[in-house]
Amino acid sequence: MGLEYVGYSYIDDNAGAYRFDEGPLIGRLGLGATWQWDHLLAAVTLRASTSEDERHKDNFSFGTLSVSWAI
């Protein structure tokens, strides 16, 4: 869980006619789990953050899955 403050944004200041307006605060949340069996390790992580764009408040979510095998 986290909170990020963006004091300056090049994109926001130089958007021109595109009307891109960023908010200064971005919230973040992450959740993960791992599973290990003998030489195999699997991990999954899900992350979500609030939108930087003040006009469109859609959240940004993604996840990762990794598998490792020890030789």
Residue frames relative to the residue before (quaternion, step in Angstrom):
aa qw qx qy qz dx dy dz
M 1.0000 0.0000 0.0000 0.0000 0.00 0.00 0.00
G 0.1645 0.8076 -0.5519 0.1267 3.57 -0.89 0.82
L 0.2270 -0.7313 0.6284 0.1375 3.47 -1.39 0.24
E 0.1148 -0.8019 0.5856 0.0280 3.58 -0.86 0.98
Y 0.2000 -0.7568 0.6125 0.1093 3.55 -1.01 0.87
V 0.1475 -0.7754 0.6111 0.0595 3.58 -0.82 1.05
G 0.2383 -0.8200 0.5104 0.1016 3.57 -0.29 1.29
Y 0.7947 0.0577 -0.0062 0.6042 3.59 1.08 -0.70
S 0.0421 -0.7839 0.6193 0.0146 3.56 -1.02 0.82
Y 0.4121 -0.7121 0.5197 0.2303 3.57 -0.69 1.11
I 0.6429 0.5311 -0.3223 0.4479 3.59 0.99 -0.87
D 0.6653 0.5054 -0.3041 0.4577 3.59 0.90 -0.91
D 0.7174 0.4583 -0.2578 0.4571 3.61 0.90 -0.88
N 0.7824 0.3039 -0.1506 0.5222 3.61 1.13 -0.57
A 0.3092 0.7848 -0.4894 0.2215 3.62 1.13 0.54
G 0.2794 -0.7903 0.5047 0.2067 3.59 1.17 -0.47
A 0.8416 -0.1560 0.1415 0.4974 3.56 -0.89 -0.98
Y 0.5630 0.6480 -0.3751 0.3499 3.62 1.23 -0.20
R 0.2906 -0.8083 0.4735 0.1948 3.62 1.28 -0.10
F 0.2573 0.7469 -0.5598 0.2501 3.58 0.67 1.09
D 0.0054 -0.8131 0.5799 -0.0507 3.59 -0.59 1.14
E 0.1560 -0.8143 0.5566 0.0525 3.57 -0.43 1.25
G 0.3844 -0.6864 0.5682 0.2413 3.53 -1.16 0.68
P 0.5347 -0.6667 0.4129 0.3148 3.62 -1.07 0.58
L 0.7523 0.3553 -0.2091 0.5139 3.65 1.14 -0.43
I 0.0678 -0.7733 0.6304 0.0011 3.54 -1.03 0.94
G 0.2176 -0.7746 0.5823 0.1169 3.58 -0.79 1.02
R 0.1016 -0.7978 0.5937 0.0282 3.57 -1.08 0.78
L 0.0241 -0.7779 0.6278 -0.0091 3.55 -1.14 0.77
G 0.0116 -0.8047 0.5930 -0.0255 3.56 -0.92 0.92
L 0.0511 -0.7740 0.6311 0.0043 3.54 -1.15 0.71
G 0.0562 0.8248 -0.5580 0.0719 3.57 -0.83 0.95
A 0.0819 -0.7744 0.6255 0.0490 3.52 -1.32 0.36
T 0.1519 -0.7696 0.6127 0.0961 3.55 -1.21 0.57
W 0.1175 -0.7594 0.6366 0.0657 3.51 -1.30 0.51
Q 0.0412 -0.8050 0.5918 -0.0122 3.58 -0.82 1.02
W 0.0699 0.7697 -0.6296 0.0788 3.53 -1.00 0.94
D 0.8136 -0.1104 -0.0109 0.5708 3.57 -0.51 1.24
H 0.8149 -0.2087 0.1775 0.5108 3.61 -0.55 -1.17
L 0.6014 0.5643 -0.3471 0.4466 3.59 1.28 0.13
L 0.0330 -0.7811 0.6235 -0.0081 3.56 -1.00 0.91
A 0.0367 -0.7817 0.6226 -0.0002 3.58 -0.87 0.98
A 0.0307 -0.7933 0.6078 -0.0139 3.57 -1.02 0.83
V 0.0646 -0.7702 0.6338 0.0284 3.55 -1.09 0.78
T 0.0402 -0.7862 0.6165 -0.0149 3.55 -1.01 0.90
L 0.1120 -0.7665 0.6306 0.0468 3.56 -0.98 0.92
R 0.0349 -0.8067 0.5896 -0.0193 3.58 -0.88 0.97
A 0.0311 -0.7727 0.6340 0.0039 3.53 -1.17 0.70
S 0.0100 -0.7849 0.6194 0.0072 3.56 -1.13 0.66
T 0.5303 -0.6069 0.4792 0.3478 3.54 -1.20 0.50
S 0.6053 -0.5863 0.4089 0.3501 3.54 -1.24 0.46
E 0.4178 -0.6795 0.5445 0.2592 3.55 -1.14 0.68
D 0.6458 0.5335 -0.3091 0.4504 3.56 1.15 -0.64
E 0.3895 -0.7490 0.4962 0.2027 3.58 -0.68 1.11
R 0.6650 0.5151 -0.3112 0.4424 3.62 1.09 -0.58
H 0.7739 0.2036 -0.0964 0.5919 3.60 1.01 -0.81
K 0.1811 -0.8442 0.5007 0.0614 3.58 -0.26 1.26
D 0.2728 0.7690 -0.5343 0.2208 3.62 1.02 0.66
N 0.4051 -0.7013 0.5331 0.2446 3.57 -0.98 0.88
F 0.3225 -0.7132 0.5899 0.1983 3.55 -1.27 0.51
S 0.0412 0.8096 -0.5806 0.0765 3.59 -0.58 1.16
F 0.1160 0.7745 -0.6171 0.0767 3.55 -1.11 0.71
G 0.1785 -0.7818 0.5877 0.1073 3.56 -1.26 0.21
T 0.2016 -0.7562 0.6075 0.1360 3.54 -1.31 0.34
L 0.1044 -0.7525 0.6476 0.0590 3.51 -1.22 0.63
S 0.0342 0.7999 -0.5981 0.0341 3.57 -0.80 0.97
V 0.1300 -0.7657 0.6281 0.0474 3.53 -1.17 0.77
S 0.0449 -0.7955 0.6042 -0.0108 3.58 -0.88 0.99
W 0.1371 -0.7672 0.6235 0.0615 3.53 -1.18 0.74
A 0.2936 -0.7622 0.5535 0.1626 3.58 -0.71 1.08
I 0.3301 -0.7525 0.5418 0.1768 3.56 -0.87 0.99
